[in-house]
Amino acid sequence: MTVTKEMAGEPADQELDVTKDVCPMTFVRVRLALDRMLPGQTLHIRLTGSEPAENVPRTAVGLGHRVISKIVGPDGVVSLLLQRGD
């Protein structure tokens, strides 16, 4: 299952699929995407693996961003919706 626009309450401003990447590249790509966004914008990320599923949201929060939702689908794909901080 992925986070749909309706589930998040509004459309994500950007989408990023890092399901084929491994750590640390998963967060490198996420950080680059967040750095190019404006404060308050949202990023929908699709990722796989237990390490990225834990590290990406934790590191994003540590950098001042907000996790809006995290949903693990039956196929193991994690849909993460982040909001860029100030």
N, CA, C and O atoms as CSV, one atom per row, in Angstrom:
chain,resi,resn,atom,element,x,y,z
A,1,MET,N,N,0.845,-1.164,0.000
A,1,MET,CA,C,0.000,0.000,0.000
A,1,MET,C,C,0.898,1.236,0.000
A,1,MET,O,O,1.927,1.252,0.674
A,2,THR,N,N,0.527,2.241,-0.729
A,2,THR,CA,C,1.266,3.499,-0.727
A,2,THR,C,C,0.389,4.584,-0.125
A,2,THR,O,O,-0.833,4.449,-0.056
A,3,VAL,N,N,1.017,5.635,0.298
A,3,VAL,CA,C,0.266,6.775,0.814
A,3,VAL,C,C,-0.348,7.479,-0.377
A,3,VAL,O,O,0.360,7.959,-1.263
A,4,THR,N,N,-1.654,7.536,-0.393
A,4,THR,CA,C,-2.321,8.233,-1.487
A,4,THR,C,C,-2.561,9.674,-1.081
A,4,THR,O,O,-2.439,10.028,0.091
A,5,LYS,N,N,-2.898,10.487,-2.041
A,5,LYS,CA,C,-3.182,11.885,-1.752
A,5,LYS,C,C,-4.313,12.001,-0.733
A,5,LYS,O,O,-4.283,12.857,0.151
A,6,GLU,N,N,-5.293,11.140,-0.868
A,6,GLU,CA,C,-6.437,11.200,0.038
A,6,GLU,C,C,-6.029,10.808,1.457
A,6,GLU,O,O,-6.509,11.402,2.423
A,7,MET,N,N,-5.140,9.806,1.593
A,7,MET,CA,C,-4.723,9.361,2.918
A,7,MET,C,C,-3.926,10.444,3.629
A,7,MET,O,O,-4.037,10.595,4.846
A,8,ALA,N,N,-3.139,11.185,2.897
A,8,ALA,CA,C,-2.307,12.229,3.485
A,8,ALA,C,C,-3.106,13.501,3.730
A,8,ALA,O,O,-2.640,14.392,4.440
A,9,GLY,N,N,-4.293,13.600,3.158
A,9,GLY,CA,C,-5.120,14.779,3.336
A,9,GLY,C,C,-4.884,15.825,2.259
A,9,GLY,O,O,-5.712,16.717,2.075
A,10,GLU,N,N,-3.789,15.732,1.560
A,10,GLU,CA,C,-3.476,16.651,0.467
A,10,GLU,C,C,-2.384,16.002,-0.384
A,10,GLU,O,O,-1.699,15.086,0.072
A,11,PRO,N,N,-2.226,16.470,-1.600
A,11,PRO,CA,C,-1.216,15.858,-2.467
A,11,PRO,C,C,0.203,16.167,-1.978
A,11,PRO,O,O,0.465,17.243,-1.442
A,12,ALA,N,N,1.105,15.211,-2.172
A,12,ALA,CA,C,2.515,15.455,-1.877
A,12,ALA,C,C,3.066,16.384,-2.948
A,12,ALA,O,O,2.687,16.302,-4.116
A,13,ASP,N,N,3.960,17.261,-2.534
A,13,ASP,CA,C,4.557,18.195,-3.490
A,13,ASP,C,C,5.560,17.487,-4.402
A,13,ASP,O,O,5.726,17.870,-5.560
A,14,GLN,N,N,6.227,16.460,-3.882
A,14,GLN,CA,C,7.182,15.694,-4.674
A,14,GLN,C,C,7.120,14.233,-4.284
A,14,GLN,O,O,6.679,13.886,-3.188
A,15,GLU,N,N,7.568,13.379,-5.193
A,15,GLU,CA,C,7.618,11.933,-4.967
A,15,GLU,C,C,9.035,11.445,-5.219
A,15,GLU,O,O,9.733,11.963,-6.091
A,16,LEU,N,N,9.458,10.443,-4.449
A,16,LEU,CA,C,10.793,9.890,-4.604
A,16,LEU,C,C,10.739,8.397,-4.325
A,16,LEU,O,O,10.234,7.976,-3.284
A,17,ASP,N,N,11.254,7.594,-5.248
A,17,ASP,CA,C,11.301,6.141,-5.090
A,17,ASP,C,C,12.752,5.729,-4.889
A,17,ASP,O,O,13.570,5.847,-5.801
A,18,VAL,N,N,13.070,5.243,-3.685
A,18,VAL,CA,C,14.428,4.767,-3.395
A,18,VAL,C,C,14.426,3.275,-3.079
A,18,VAL,O,O,15.283,2.782,-2.345
A,19,THR,N,N,13.452,2.566,-3.642
A,19,THR,CA,C,13.340,1.132,-3.366
A,19,THR,C,C,14.512,0.333,-3.911
A,19,THR,O,O,14.775,-0.768,-3.427
A,20,LYS,N,N,15.208,0.844,-4.884
A,20,LYS,CA,C,16.348,0.129,-5.456
A,20,LYS,C,C,17.680,0.563,-4.856
A,20,LYS,O,O,18.723,0.006,-5.198
A,21,ASP,N,N,17.655,1.557,-3.960
A,21,ASP,CA,C,18.876,2.056,-3.330
A,21,ASP,C,C,19.109,1.378,-1.988
A,21,ASP,O,O,18.183,0.830,-1.390
A,22,VAL,N,N,20.346,1.421,-1.525
A,22,VAL,CA,C,20.701,0.897,-0.208
A,22,VAL,C,C,21.319,2.023,0.613
A,22,VAL,O,O,21.795,3.022,0.074
A,23,CYS,N,N,21.298,1.837,1.931
A,23,CYS,CA,C,21.916,2.827,2.828
A,23,CYS,C,C,23.401,2.918,2.523
A,23,CYS,O,O,24.023,1.892,2.249
A,24,PRO,N,N,23.977,4.071,2.558
A,24,PRO,CA,C,23.420,5.358,2.970
A,24,PRO,C,C,22.790,6.149,1.819
A,24,PRO,O,O,22.314,7.263,2.037
A,25,MET,N,N,22.777,5.603,0.609
A,25,MET,CA,C,22.241,6.351,-0.533
A,25,MET,C,C,20.760,6.661,-0.395
A,25,MET,O,O,20.279,7.642,-0.962
A,26,THR,N,N,20.026,5.836,0.353
A,26,THR,CA,C,18.598,6.123,0.530
A,26,THR,C,C,18.422,7.498,1.152
A,26,THR,O,O,17.647,8.312,0.650
A,27,PHE,N,N,19.136,7.764,2.245
A,27,PHE,CA,C,18.948,9.070,2.870
A,27,PHE,C,C,19.638,10.183,2.098
A,27,PHE,O,O,19.165,11.319,2.121
A,28,VAL,N,N,20.722,9.901,1.428
A,28,VAL,CA,C,21.380,10.932,0.616
A,28,VAL,C,C,20.393,11.473,-0.416
A,28,VAL,O,O,20.279,12.687,-0.588
A,29,ARG,N,N,19.688,10.588,-1.097
A,29,ARG,CA,C,18.713,11.023,-2.112
A,29,ARG,C,C,17.541,11.760,-1.468
A,29,ARG,O,O,17.049,12.748,-2.014
A,30,VAL,N,N,17.091,11.275,-0.296
A,30,VAL,CA,C,15.993,11.938,0.414
A,30,VAL,C,C,16.430,13.336,0.849
A,30,VAL,O,O,15.685,14.302,0.683
A,31,ARG,N,N,17.625,13.443,1.398
A,31,ARG,CA,C,18.107,14.752,1.866
A,31,ARG,C,C,18.256,15.731,0.704
A,31,ARG,O,O,17.886,16.899,0.829
A,32,LEU,N,N,18.790,15.270,-0.420
A,32,LEU,CA,C,18.919,16.151,-1.577
A,32,LEU,C,C,17.546,16.660,-2.028
A,32,LEU,O,O,17.391,17.834,-2.366
A,33,ALA,N,N,16.558,15.768,-2.029
A,33,ALA,CA,C,15.203,16.176,-2.415
A,33,ALA,C,C,14.646,17.198,-1.426
A,33,ALA,O,O,14.079,18.211,-1.837
A,34,LEU,N,N,14.803,16.940,-0.121
A,34,LEU,CA,C,14.298,17.862,0.897
A,34,LEU,C,C,15.003,19.212,0.825
A,34,LEU,O,O,14.372,20.253,1.009
A,35,ASP,N,N,16.297,19.199,0.559
A,35,ASP,CA,C,17.060,20.451,0.479
A,35,ASP,C,C,16.589,21.343,-0.659
A,35,ASP,O,O,16.742,22.563,-0.590
A,36,ARG,N,N,16.021,20.756,-1.704
A,36,ARG,CA,C,15.535,21.531,-2.854
A,36,ARG,C,C,14.099,22.016,-2.678
A,36,ARG,O,O,13.577,22.749,-3.518
A,37,MET,N,N,13.468,21.604,-1.587
A,37,MET,CA,C,12.071,21.967,-1.356
A,37,MET,C,C,11.963,23.196,-0.464
A,37,MET,O,O,12.919,23.579,0.210
A,38,LEU,N,N,10.788,23.802,-0.473
A,38,LEU,CA,C,10.505,24.935,0.401
A,38,LEU,C,C,9.966,24.434,1.743
A,38,LEU,O,O,9.349,23.370,1.795
A,39,PRO,N,N,10.186,25.177,2.822
A,39,PRO,CA,C,9.616,24.785,4.115
A,39,PRO,C,C,8.105,24.559,4.011
A,39,PRO,O,O,7.383,25.343,3.394
A,40,GLY,N,N,7.655,23.477,4.623
A,40,GLY,CA,C,6.232,23.140,4.604
A,40,GLY,C,C,5.819,22.220,3.473
A,40,GLY,O,O,4.748,21.617,3.536
A,41,GLN,N,N,6.641,22.096,2.438
A,41,GLN,CA,C,6.293,21.192,1.343
A,41,GLN,C,C,6.452,19.742,1.790
A,41,GLN,O,O,7.175,19.447,2.742
A,42,THR,N,N,5.763,18.844,1.085
A,42,THR,CA,C,5.773,17.435,1.463
A,42,THR,C,C,6.444,16.574,0.407
A,42,THR,O,O,6.410,16.873,-0.786
A,43,LEU,N,N,7.056,15.491,0.887
A,43,LEU,CA,C,7.766,14.542,0.039
A,43,LEU,C,C,7.267,13.141,0.350
A,43,LEU,O,O,7.351,12.679,1.488
A,44,HIS,N,N,6.746,12.471,-0.670
A,44,HIS,CA,C,6.307,11.085,-0.532
A,44,HIS,C,C,7.454,10.195,-0.999
A,44,HIS,O,O,7.913,10.304,-2.136
A,45,ILE,N,N,7.912,9.314,-0.112
A,45,ILE,CA,C,9.049,8.436,-0.401
A,45,ILE,C,C,8.596,6.990,-0.336
A,45,ILE,O,O,7.848,6.593,0.558
A,46,ARG,N,N,9.070,6.202,-1.314
A,46,ARG,CA,C,8.868,4.745,-1.289
A,46,ARG,C,C,10.240,4.128,-1.059
A,46,ARG,O,O,11.189,4.431,-1.782
A,47,LEU,N,N,10.346,3.255,-0.044
A,47,LEU,CA,C,11.615,2.613,0.260
A,47,LEU,C,C,11.388,1.196,0.754
A,47,LEU,O,O,10.272,0.819,1.111
A,48,THR,N,N,12.461,0.416,0.771
A,48,THR,CA,C,12.383,-0.963,1.254
A,48,THR,C,C,13.540,-1.221,2.214
A,48,THR,O,O,14.544,-0.509,2.210
A,49,GLY,N,N,13.378,-2.245,3.028
A,49,GLY,CA,C,14.420,-2.658,3.955
A,49,GLY,C,C,14.217,-2.069,5.335
A,49,GLY,O,O,13.744,-0.942,5.484
A,50,SER,N,N,14.583,-2.850,6.347
A,50,SER,CA,C,14.368,-2.396,7.725
A,50,SER,C,C,15.297,-1.246,8.097
A,50,SER,O,O,14.887,-0.340,8.824
A,51,GLU,N,N,16.535,-1.261,7.616
A,51,GLU,CA,C,17.474,-0.183,7.962
A,51,GLU,C,C,17.011,1.168,7.417
A,51,GLU,O,O,16.929,2.128,8.184
A,52,PRO,N,N,16.704,1.280,6.119
A,52,PRO,CA,C,16.200,2.568,5.627
A,52,PRO,C,C,14.867,2.966,6.273
A,52,PRO,O,O,14.628,4.147,6.522
A,53,ALA,N,N,14.008,1.990,6.541
A,53,ALA,CA,C,12.703,2.291,7.136
A,53,ALA,C,C,12.849,2.926,8.518
A,53,ALA,O,O,11.994,3.707,8.937
A,54,GLU,N,N,13.927,2.592,9.224
A,54,GLU,CA,C,14.179,3.198,10.531
A,54,GLU,C,C,15.024,4.460,10.419
A,54,GLU,O,O,14.740,5.468,11.066
A,55,ASN,N,N,16.065,4.395,9.591
A,55,ASN,CA,C,17.030,5.490,9.527
A,55,ASN,C,C,16.509,6.744,8.826
A,55,ASN,O,O,16.773,7.857,9.280
A,56,VAL,N,N,15.780,6.578,7.739
A,56,VAL,CA,C,15.329,7.750,6.984
A,56,VAL,C,C,14.412,8.635,7.833
A,56,VAL,O,O,14.674,9.834,7.931
A,57,PRO,N,N,13.351,8.104,8.453
A,57,PRO,CA,C,12.504,9.002,9.254
A,57,PRO,C,C,13.234,9.574,10.474
A,57,PRO,O,O,13.057,10.744,10.813
A,58,ARG,N,N,14.050,8.750,11.130
A,58,ARG,CA,C,14.769,9.211,12.320
A,58,ARG,C,C,15.727,10.353,11.969
A,58,ARG,O,O,15.782,11.361,12.673
A,59,THR,N,N,16.464,10.191,10.897
A,59,THR,CA,C,17.418,11.217,10.484
A,59,THR,C,C,16.698,12.473,10.004
A,59,THR,O,O,17.139,13.588,10.282
A,60,ALA,N,N,15.599,12.297,9.290
A,60,ALA,CA,C,14.824,13.450,8.820
A,60,ALA,C,C,14.318,14.271,10.002
A,60,ALA,O,O,14.407,15.498,9.988
A,61,VAL,N,N,13.796,13.608,11.010
A,61,VAL,CA,C,13.308,14.307,12.206
A,61,VAL,C,C,14.474,15.008,12.902
A,61,VAL,O,O,14.330,16.135,13.377
A,62,GLY,N,N,15.615,14.349,12.962
A,62,GLY,CA,C,16.791,14.948,13.573
A,62,GLY,C,C,17.250,16.219,12.860
A,62,GLY,O,O,17.882,17.083,13.468
A,63,LEU,N,N,16.931,16.329,11.577
A,63,LEU,CA,C,17.285,17.519,10.797
A,63,LEU,C,C,16.183,18.579,10.811
A,63,LEU,O,O,16.303,19.611,10.151
A,64,GLY,N,N,15.104,18.322,11.567
A,64,GLY,CA,C,14.052,19.322,11.706
A,64,GLY,C,C,12.842,19.135,10.811
A,64,GLY,O,O,11.988,20.017,10.734
A,65,HIS,N,N,12.756,17.991,10.126
A,65,HIS,CA,C,11.604,17.711,9.281
A,65,HIS,C,C,10.578,16.919,10.086
A,65,HIS,O,O,10.868,16.473,11.196
A,66,ARG,N,N,9.396,16.745,9.536
A,66,ARG,CA,C,8.314,16.065,10.257
A,66,ARG,C,C,7.827,14.856,9.477
A,66,ARG,O,O,7.646,14.922,8.262
A,67,VAL,N,N,7.615,13.748,10.183
A,67,VAL,CA,C,7.014,12.554,9.582
A,67,VAL,C,C,5.507,12.700,9.707
A,67,VAL,O,O,4.968,12.767,10.812
A,68,ILE,N,N,4.830,12.750,8.559
A,68,ILE,CA,C,3.374,12.853,8.560
A,68,ILE,C,C,2.755,11.469,8.653
A,68,ILE,O,O,1.805,11.255,9.406
A,69,SER,N,N,3.302,10.517,7.873
A,69,SER,CA,C,2.798,9.152,7.948
A,69,SER,C,C,3.863,8.172,7.484
A,69,SER,O,O,4.754,8.504,6.702
A,70,LYS,N,N,3.738,6.953,7.994
A,70,LYS,CA,C,4.619,5.859,7.606
A,70,LYS,C,C,3.757,4.607,7.531
A,70,LYS,O,O,3.200,4.158,8.533
A,71,ILE,N,N,3.658,4.054,6.331
A,71,ILE,CA,C,2.809,2.893,6.115
A,71,ILE,C,C,3.637,1.798,5.459
A,71,ILE,O,O,4.299,2.026,4.447
A,72,VAL,N,N,3.592,0.600,6.050
A,72,VAL,CA,C,4.279,-0.545,5.473
A,72,VAL,C,C,3.253,-1.394,4.745
A,72,VAL,O,O,2.292,-1.874,5.347
A,73,GLY,N,N,3.459,-1.576,3.459
A,73,GLY,CA,C,2.538,-2.371,2.654
A,73,GLY,C,C,2.803,-3.853,2.808
A,73,GLY,O,O,3.845,-4.240,3.337
A,74,PRO,N,N,1.885,-4.692,2.357
A,74,PRO,CA,C,2.050,-6.138,2.454
A,74,PRO,C,C,3.250,-6.651,1.654
A,74,PRO,O,O,3.761,-7.739,1.920
A,75,ASP,N,N,3.692,-5.869,0.683
A,75,ASP,CA,C,4.858,-6.254,-0.111
A,75,ASP,C,C,6.166,-5.807,0.534
A,75,ASP,O,O,7.240,-6.040,-0.022
A,76,GLY,N,N,6.086,-5.164,1.705
A,76,GLY,CA,C,7.268,-4.710,2.412
A,76,GLY,C,C,7.739,-3.326,2.012
A,76,GLY,O,O,8.703,-2.812,2.579
A,77,VAL,N,N,7.072,-2.714,1.040
A,77,VAL,CA,C,7.441,-1.361,0.626
A,77,VAL,C,C,6.875,-0.369,1.644
A,77,VAL,O,O,5.692,-0.406,1.985
A,78,VAL,N,N,7.745,0.509,2.112
A,78,VAL,CA,C,7.351,1.518,3.080
A,78,VAL,C,C,7.040,2.811,2.331
A,78,VAL,O,O,7.839,3.277,1.519
A,79,SER,N,N,5.884,3.377,2.612
A,79,SER,CA,C,5.502,4.684,2.069
A,79,SER,C,C,5.621,5.678,3.210
A,79,SER,O,O,4.956,5.557,4.239
A,80,LEU,N,N,6.471,6.647,3.004
A,80,LEU,CA,C,6.777,7.629,4.034
A,80,LEU,C,C,6.424,9.005,3.494
A,80,LEU,O,O,6.821,9.371,2.388
A,81,LEU,N,N,5.685,9.754,4.273
A,81,LEU,CA,C,5.346,11.121,3.880
A,81,LEU,C,C,6.014,12.064,4.873
A,81,LEU,O,O,5.710,12.053,6.066
A,82,LEU,N,N,6.936,12.887,4.354
A,82,LEU,CA,C,7.673,13.844,5.166
A,82,LEU,C,C,7.257,15.263,4.821
A,82,LEU,O,O,6.864,15.552,3.691
A,83,GLN,N,N,7.346,16.133,5.798
A,83,GLN,CA,C,7.127,17.551,5.556
A,83,GLN,C,C,8.430,18.285,5.877
A,83,GLN,O,O,9.003,18.110,6.953
A,84,ARG,N,N,8.886,19.100,4.942
A,84,ARG,CA,C,10.143,19.814,5.144
A,84,ARG,C,C,9.993,20.842,6.236
A,84,ARG,O,O,9.013,21.586,6.277
A,85,GLY,N,N,10.969,20.880,7.122
A,85,GLY,CA,C,10.976,21.849,8.214
A,85,GLY,C,C,11.488,23.194,7.737
A,85,GLY,O,O,11.757,23.391,6.552
A,86,ASP,N,N,11.618,24.109,8.673
A,86,ASP,CA,C,12.084,25.468,8.347
A,86,ASP,C,C,13.515,25.501,7.961
A,86,ASP,O,O,14.049,26.569,7.660
